[in-house]
Amino acid sequence: MAGVYIHIPFCKQRCHYCNFYSVISEKYRKPFLKALLFEVDQRNDYLKNERVNTIYFGGGTPSLSPVDQLNTIINKIKKVFDVSAEVEITLEANPDDLDADYLKSLKNETPVNRLSIGVQSFFDDDLKYLNRVHSAKQSLTAIELSKNYGFHNLTIDLIYGIPGLTNEKWNDNLKTFFSFDIPHLSSYALTVEPKTALAVLIGKGKMKKTDENESVEHFKILLEKTAEKDFIHYEISNFAREGFYSKHNSIYWLGGHYIGFGPSAHSYNGHSRQWNVANMKQYIEAEKTKNIIFEKEVLSESQRYNEYVMTSLRTTWGCDSEHIQNVFGEKYYNYFNKMIVPFIADENIYQKGNRFFLTDKGKLFADGIASELFMDE
Ligand SMILES: C[S@@+](CC[C@H](N)C(=O)[O-])C[C@H]1O[C@@H](n2cnc3c(N)ncnc32)[C@H](O)[C@@H]1O
């Protein structure tokens, strides 16, 4: 089970909080496509004939791509890799791109079968704070239209902890989400990433600061409301009805292998991680120089153990000490069993057989707890 990620780095405008790699100009679209197809051909042996179960178009804003370009990319991947007949193909989409014509073409002319809509909030003042290009009304229309055109495997992104997003407004956002009967929700706390416009504006006192306590309140509301609707909290930021988990993201969380194409895209094959240059001109050049620019890190045993603990603890499948024993050996197994004890005692972790899970209280400190379980180099 392997996944393919394609980074489509074009946006109409930059969101203040975003630090994913993207360019605003459309002038590179054609050379980008050429370079991308070149990269797919070049790296044909990366997955060593593993079957591809998922293809994920992320960005940037993949929904700015004409459907024929999406098809060209998908067809190339199908030609080069062993793609399953039931492949999940997700497109990240911005609400303002999902008009009737685009949705109709997506549905009728492409094999895209899952949409991830970047709603972020159903309130215009939050969207303004985030510098989103769309309005709340456009989100409502986009969701309605997506369903009408037959996209039922739908997910939306909502951000909480936005200054000005009161508990009442956050509750309303969740209510609006549930009113559409969508089977999946990704929800993230707003993080102020270094060097983003948001960090600069907050630094200059031009935008309100985020408040950690408000984020924690919102997260608690999120857990409560999703549980009331029987959504499964299958990863720290992801909630779904049974059968609608993101297959692609589950590959990341379960330590599966994936290949990422496009500038800044990451790949993992079980023993090393690599990431492409985050620069459009250099990425395009590779097609001429026949030399794709990337950085690579071979993971040590302790790094692989640390990653396993970190990602597995965040999921509904938990962290499996038997897996630790089998894959990393007795030393790691004993270390894990010793280090986990205080977290069980203070009810941040609970145990079922050989699996360990975060309690709701523990979910508030997921990263901190995981790092306490890490093995030093
Ligand atoms: C790469 S973006 C999706 C691309 C799509 N163009 C969009 O903006 O909707 C993936 C998601 O990550 C989340 N995200 C990105 N940066 C974030 C940040 N600094 N804090 C919280 N959530 C963030 C947003 O919810 C966003 O929808």
The ligand as a Gaussian input file, in Angstrom:
#p B3LYP/6-31G(d) Opt

LIG

0 1
 C       -2.145000      23.227000       1.976000
 S       -3.570000      23.704000       2.735000
 C       -4.859000      23.449000       1.572000
 C       -4.717000      24.059000       0.288000
 C       -5.882000      24.837000      -0.205000
 N       -5.366000      25.748000      -1.183000
 C       -6.531000      25.669000       0.886000
 O       -5.903000      26.612000       1.344000
 O       -7.643000      25.386000       1.220000
 C       -4.029000      22.443000       3.799000
 C       -4.743000      22.891000       5.027000
 O       -3.823000      23.092000       6.052000
 C       -4.374000      23.983000       7.001000
 N       -3.310000      24.929000       7.369000
 C       -2.305000      25.363000       6.592000
 N       -1.509000      26.210000       7.295000
 C       -2.025000      26.291000       8.544000
 C       -1.679000      26.997000       9.733000
 N       -0.615000      27.814000       9.777000
 N       -2.435000      26.822000      10.841000
 C       -3.496000      25.981000      10.794000
 N       -3.894000      25.315000       9.717000
 C       -3.171000      25.462000       8.604000
 C       -5.564000      24.661000       6.368000
 O       -6.752000      24.249000       6.984000
 C       -5.494000      24.193000       4.926000
 O       -6.743000      23.991000       4.364000

